[in-house]
Amino acid sequence: MILKVINKSNNPLPAYESEQAAGMDLRCNITEPVTLLPLQRKLIPTGIYIQLPVGYEAQIRPRSGLALKRGLTVLNTPGTIDSDYRGEVGVILINLSDEPQTIEPGERICQMVIAQHEHAEVQAVEVLDETERGAGGFGHSGVK
């Protein structure tokens, strides 16, 4: 599939960092460092605009290294970009650490995974088919 991209930043195009990576890294498009205080969230621009084929979405996900080492993560993970959206890709970052975290211009802040999806036909019914699990959820299978 082809992902059409307009890049209004000075950063390279989104790219896979390894041959078998599922996600492409996105970089922030800021001109000066941005500091997030503990529990502060902020919309960070990327300067990237995309056009996806119908039937695809882009999922914005955290980078594991930022989450583990600095407590920075994507707040609405995964963020969904629909195929009919043409605005700038923005990333809602939150600092879950107990100290301020500074994002530098051009820093890789998240990854973008392209995924195919289906539209479901919604049908109202009175009864759902029975299963062994039934309505069990939220730990119904135990912890071990």
MIDOSE-1310 file (N, C-alpha, C; in nm, 2 decimals, decimal comma, always signed):
residues 144
milk	+0,08/-0,12/+0,00/+0,00/+0,00/+0,00/+0,09/+0,12/+0,00; +0,04/+0,23/-0,05/+0,11/+0,36/-0,05/+0,05/+0,45/+0,05; +0,14/+0,51/+0,13/+0,10/+0,61/+0,23/+0,15/+0,75/+0,17; +0,06/+0,83/+0,13/+0,10/+0,97/+0,08/+0,12/+1,06/+0,20
vink	+0,23/+1,13/+0,20/+0,27/+1,22/+0,31/+0,31/+1,36/+0,26; +0,26/+1,46/+0,33/+0,31/+1,59/+0,32/+0,39/+1,62/+0,44; +0,51/+1,66/+0,42/+0,60/+1,68/+0,54/+0,63/+1,83/+0,55; +0,57/+1,90/+0,64/+0,59/+2,05/+0,66/+0,69/+2,07/+0,77
snnp	+0,76/+1,97/+0,81/+0,87/+1,98/+0,92/+1,00/+1,98/+0,85; +1,11/+2,00/+0,93/+1,24/+1,98/+0,88/+1,30/+1,85/+0,91; +1,21/+1,76/+0,96/+1,25/+1,62/+0,99/+1,24/+1,53/+0,87; +1,30/+1,41/+0,88/+1,29/+1,31/+0,77/+1,14/+1,26/+0,77
lpay	+1,10/+1,20/+0,66/+0,97/+1,13/+0,66/+0,96/+1,02/+0,76; +0,84/+0,99/+0,81/+0,83/+0,88/+0,90/+0,90/+0,75/+0,84; +0,96/+0,67/+0,92/+1,04/+0,56/+0,87/+1,03/+0,45/+0,97; +1,04/+0,33/+0,92/+1,06/+0,21/+1,00/+1,21/+0,20/+1,04
eseq	+1,24/+0,18/+1,17/+1,38/+0,18/+1,21/+1,44/+0,05/+1,20; +1,37/-0,06/+1,17/+1,42/-0,19/+1,14/+1,34/-0,26/+1,03; +1,40/-0,36/+0,97/+1,33/-0,42/+0,86/+1,20/-0,48/+0,89; +1,18/-0,53/+1,01/+1,05/-0,60/+1,05/+0,97/-0,52/+1,15
aagm	+1,00/-0,39/+1,17/+0,93/-0,31/+1,26/+0,78/-0,29/+1,21; +0,69/-0,29/+1,31/+0,55/-0,27/+1,27/+0,51/-0,13/+1,27; +0,59/-0,04/+1,34/+0,55/+0,10/+1,35/+0,67/+0,18/+1,29; +0,63/+0,30/+1,23/+0,72/+0,40/+1,18/+0,73/+0,50/+1,30
dlrc	+0,85/+0,55/+1,32/+0,87/+0,65/+1,42/+0,83/+0,79/+1,36; +0,76/+0,87/+1,44/+0,73/+1,01/+1,41/+0,81/+1,10/+1,50; +0,85/+1,21/+1,45/+0,93/+1,31/+1,52/+0,84/+1,43/+1,55; +0,88/+1,50/+1,66/+0,81/+1,63/+1,69/+0,85/+1,74/+1,60
nite	+0,76/+1,83/+1,57/+0,79/+1,95/+1,49/+0,78/+2,07/+1,58; +0,88/+2,09/+1,66/+0,89/+2,21/+1,75/+1,02/+2,28/+1,72; +1,02/+2,41/+1,75/+1,14/+2,49/+1,72/+1,23/+2,51/+1,85; +1,17/+2,48/+1,96/+1,24/+2,49/+2,09/+1,20/+2,38/+2,18
pvtl	+1,28/+2,34/+2,28/+1,24/+2,23/+2,37/+1,10/+2,26/+2,44; +1,03/+2,16/+2,46/+0,90/+2,16/+2,54/+0,92/+2,08/+2,66; +0,89/+2,13/+2,78/+0,90/+2,06/+2,90/+0,76/+2,03/+2,95; +0,74/+1,90/+2,98/+0,62/+1,85/+3,05/+0,64/+1,83/+3,19
lplq	+0,56/+1,89/+3,28/+0,57/+1,87/+3,42/+0,51/+1,73/+3,45; +0,53/+1,67/+3,57/+0,46/+1,55/+3,61/+0,31/+1,56/+3,59; +0,25/+1,46/+3,52/+0,11/+1,45/+3,49/+0,06/+1,56/+3,39; +0,15/+1,64/+3,34/+0,10/+1,73/+3,24/+0,09/+1,67/+3,10
rkli	-0,01/+1,71/+3,02/-0,02/+1,65/+2,89/-0,02/+1,77/+2,79; +0,02/+1,74/+2,67/+0,03/+1,85/+2,57/+0,02/+1,79/+2,43; -0,05/+1,86/+2,34/-0,06/+1,82/+2,20/+0,07/+1,86/+2,13; +0,15/+1,77/+2,08/+0,28/+1,79/+2,02/+0,26/+1,78/+1,87
ptgi	+0,29/+1,88/+1,79/+0,28/+1,87/+1,64/+0,39/+1,79/+1,58; +0,36/+1,73/+1,46/+0,46/+1,65/+1,39/+0,50/+1,71/+1,26; +0,41/+1,80/+1,21/+0,44/+1,86/+1,07/+0,40/+1,76/+0,96; +0,34/+1,65/+1,00/+0,31/+1,54/+0,90/+0,16/+1,54/+0,87
yiql	+0,13/+1,53/+0,74/-0,01/+1,52/+0,70/-0,01/+1,39/+0,61; -0,11/+1,31/+0,63/-0,11/+1,18/+0,56/-0,24/+1,15/+0,48; -0,23/+1,07/+0,38/-0,35/+1,02/+0,31/-0,34/+0,87/+0,31; -0,44/+0,81/+0,38/-0,45/+0,66/+0,38/-0,55/+0,62/+0,28
pvgy	-0,53/+0,50/+0,23/-0,64/+0,44/+0,14/-0,76/+0,41/+0,23; -0,88/+0,41/+0,17/-1,00/+0,37/+0,24/-0,98/+0,23/+0,29; -1,03/+0,21/+0,41/-1,02/+0,07/+0,47/-0,89/+0,06/+0,56; -0,82/+0,17/+0,57/-0,70/+0,17/+0,66/-0,71/+0,28/+0,76
eaqi	-0,64/+0,26/+0,87/-0,62/+0,36/+0,97/-0,48/+0,37/+1,01; -0,44/+0,48/+1,07/-0,30/+0,49/+1,13/-0,32/+0,49/+1,28; -0,25/+0,41/+1,35/-0,26/+0,41/+1,50/-0,13/+0,47/+1,56; -0,15/+0,57/+1,65/-0,04/+0,64/+1,71/-0,02/+0,57/+1,85
rprs	+0,10/+0,52/+1,87/+0,13/+0,44/+1,99/+0,26/+0,50/+2,05; +0,27/+0,47/+2,18/+0,39/+0,51/+2,25/+0,52/+0,44/+2,20; +0,63/+0,50/+2,22/+0,76/+0,44/+2,20/+0,80/+0,38/+2,34; +0,83/+0,25/+2,34/+0,85/+0,18/+2,47/+0,97/+0,24/+2,54
glal	+1,08/+0,28/+2,48/+1,19/+0,34/+2,54/+1,16/+0,47/+2,62; +1,07/+0,55/+2,55/+1,03/+0,68/+2,62/+0,95/+0,65/+2,74; +0,86/+0,55/+2,73/+0,77/+0,51/+2,84/+0,85/+0,46/+2,96; +0,94/+0,37/+2,93/+1,02/+0,30/+3,04/+1,12/+0,39/+3,10
krgl	+1,20/+0,46/+3,02/+1,31/+0,54/+3,07/+1,27/+0,68/+3,12; +1,16/+0,74/+3,06/+1,13/+0,88/+3,10/+0,99/+0,90/+3,14; +0,90/+0,79/+3,13/+0,76/+0,81/+3,17/+0,68/+0,89/+3,08; +0,72/+0,90/+2,95/+0,65/+0,97/+2,85/+0,57/+0,87/+2,77
tvln	+0,44/+0,90/+2,75/+0,36/+0,81/+2,68/+0,25/+0,88/+2,60; +0,18/+0,82/+2,51/+0,07/+0,87/+2,43/-0,05/+0,85/+2,52; -0,12/+0,97/+2,55/-0,24/+0,96/+2,64/-0,35/+0,88/+2,59; -0,39/+0,90/+2,46/-0,51/+0,83/+2,41/-0,46/+0,71/+2,32
tpgt	-0,38/+0,63/+2,38/-0,32/+0,52/+2,30/-0,42/+0,40/+2,28; -0,43/+0,35/+2,16/-0,37/+0,41/+2,04/-0,46/+0,52/+1,99; -0,40/+0,63/+1,95/-0,48/+0,73/+1,88/-0,51/+0,68/+1,74; -0,62/+0,71/+1,69/-0,66/+0,67/+1,55/-0,67/+0,78/+1,46
idsd	-0,61/+0,77/+1,34/-0,62/+0,86/+1,23/-0,70/+0,79/+1,12; -0,81/+0,85/+1,09/-0,90/+0,79/+0,99/-0,85/+0,82/+0,85; -0,90/+0,75/+0,75/-0,85/+0,77/+0,61/-0,91/+0,90/+0,55; -1,01/+0,95/+0,61/-1,06/+1,08/+0,55/-1,01/+1,20/+0,63
yrge	-0,92/+1,19/+0,72/-0,86/+1,30/+0,79/-0,74/+1,36/+0,71; -0,74/+1,49/+0,70/-0,63/+1,55/+0,62/-0,55/+1,66/+0,70; -0,58/+1,67/+0,83/-0,51/+1,77/+0,91/-0,37/+1,71/+0,95; -0,30/+1,80/+1,03/-0,17/+1,76/+1,08/-0,19/+1,65/+1,18
vgvi	-0,09/+1,56/+1,18/-0,09/+1,45/+1,28/-0,03/+1,51/+1,41; -0,11/+1,52/+1,51/-0,07/+1,57/+1,64/-0,07/+1,45/+1,74; +0,02/+1,46/+1,84/+0,04/+1,35/+1,94/+0,02/+1,40/+2,08; -0,08/+1,35/+2,15/-0,10/+1,39/+2,29/-0,01/+1,31/+2,38
linl	+0,10/+1,38/+2,42/+0,19/+1,32/+2,51/+0,16/+1,36/+2,66; +0,19/+1,26/+2,75/+0,17/+1,29/+2,89/+0,30/+1,24/+2,96; +0,33/+1,32/+3,07/+0,45/+1,28/+3,15/+0,40/+1,21/+3,27; +0,42/+1,08/+3,28/+0,37/+1,00/+3,40/+0,48/+0,98/+3,50
sdep	+0,60/+1,04/+3,48/+0,71/+1,03/+3,57/+0,68/+1,14/+3,69; +0,77/+1,13/+3,79/+0,76/+1,23/+3,90/+0,86/+1,35/+3,88; +0,91/+1,36/+3,76/+1,00/+1,48/+3,74/+0,97/+1,54/+3,60; +1,00/+1,66/+3,58/+0,98/+1,72/+3,45/+1,06/+1,65/+3,34
qtie	+1,00/+1,64/+3,22/+1,06/+1,58/+3,10/+1,06/+1,67/+2,99; +1,18/+1,69/+2,92/+1,19/+1,79/+2,81/+1,20/+1,71/+2,68; +1,12/+1,76/+2,59/+1,12/+1,70/+2,45/+1,20/+1,80/+2,36; +1,29/+1,74/+2,29/+1,38/+1,83/+2,21/+1,33/+1,83/+2,06
pger	+1,35/+1,94/+1,99/+1,31/+1,95/+1,85/+1,36/+1,83/+1,77; +1,28/+1,77/+1,69/+1,31/+1,66/+1,61/+1,32/+1,52/+1,68; +1,29/+1,52/+1,81/+1,29/+1,39/+1,88/+1,18/+1,30/+1,83; +1,22/+1,17/+1,83/+1,12/+1,07/+1,80/+1,02/+1,05/+1,92
icqm	+0,89/+1,08/+1,90/+0,80/+1,08/+2,02/+0,70/+0,97/+2,02; +0,68/+0,90/+1,91/+0,58/+0,80/+1,90/+0,60/+0,71/+1,78; +0,52/+0,61/+1,77/+0,53/+0,53/+1,65/+0,39/+0,52/+1,58; +0,39/+0,51/+1,45/+0,26/+0,50/+1,38/+0,25/+0,37/+1,31
viaq	+0,15/+0,29/+1,34/+0,12/+0,16/+1,28/+0,00/+0,18/+1,19; +0,02/+0,13/+1,06/-0,09/+0,13/+0,96/-0,16/+0,00/+0,97; -0,29/+0,00/+0,99/-0,37/-0,12/+1,00/-0,50/-0,11/+0,92; -0,53/-0,23/+0,86/-0,65/-0,24/+0,78/-0,77/-0,27/+0,88
heha	-0,88/-0,22/+0,84/-1,00/-0,24/+0,93/-1,13/-0,26/+0,84; -1,23/-0,31/+0,90/-1,36/-0,33/+0,84/-1,46/-0,24/+0,90; -1,57/-0,22/+0,82/-1,69/-0,15/+0,88/-1,79/-0,26/+0,90; -1,84/-0,26/+1,02/-1,94/-0,37/+1,06/-2,08/-0,32/+1,02
evqa	-2,16/-0,41/+0,99/-2,31/-0,38/+0,97/-2,37/-0,41/+1,11; -2,43/-0,31/+1,17/-2,49/-0,32/+1,30/-2,63/-0,37/+1,29; -2,66/-0,48/+1,37/-2,79/-0,54/+1,37/-2,84/-0,55/+1,51; -2,95/-0,50/+1,54/-3,02/-0,51/+1,67/-3,08/-0,64/+1,69
vevl	-3,05/-0,71/+1,80/-3,11/-0,84/+1,83/-3,15/-0,84/+1,98; -3,23/-0,94/+2,02/-3,28/-0,95/+2,15/-3,19/-1,04/+2,24; -3,12/-1,14/+2,17/-3,04/-1,24/+2,24/-2,91/-1,26/+2,16; -2,80/-1,28/+2,24/-2,67/-1,32/+2,18/-2,65/-1,46/+2,19
dete	-2,57/-1,52/+2,10/-2,53/-1,66/+2,11/-2,46/-1,69/+2,24; -2,49/-1,81/+2,30/-2,42/-1,85/+2,43/-2,28/-1,89/+2,40; -2,19/-1,87/+2,50/-2,05/-1,92/+2,50/-2,02/-1,97/+2,64; -1,91/-2,05/+2,64/-1,87/-2,10/+2,77/-1,83/-1,99/+2,87
rgag	-1,77/-1,88/+2,81/-1,73/-1,77/+2,90/-1,85/-1,69/+2,94; -1,94/-1,67/+2,85/-2,06/-1,59/+2,89/-2,02/-1,44/+2,91; -2,07/-1,39/+3,03/-2,05/-1,24/+3,06/-1,92/-1,23/+3,15; -1,85/-1,33/+3,17/-1,73/-1,32/+3,26/-1,62/-1,23/+3,20
gfgh	-1,58/-1,14/+3,28/-1,47/-1,04/+3,23/-1,40/-0,99/+3,35; -1,30/-0,90/+3,32/-1,22/-0,83/+3,42/-1,16/-0,93/+3,53; -1,08/-1,02/+3,48/-1,02/-1,12/+3,57/-1,09/-1,25/+3,59; -1,19/-1,27/+3,51/-1,27/-1,39/+3,53/-1,19/-1,52/+3,52
sgvk	-1,08/-1,52/+3,45/-1,01/-1,65/+3,43/-0,90/-1,67/+3,54; -0,89/-1,58/+3,64/-0,79/-1,59/+3,75/-0,66/-1,52/+3,72; -0,57/-1,53/+3,81/-0,44/-1,46/+3,79/-0,33/-1,56/+3,76; -0,35/-1,69/+3,77/-0,24/-1,78/+3,74/-0,28/-1,88/+3,63
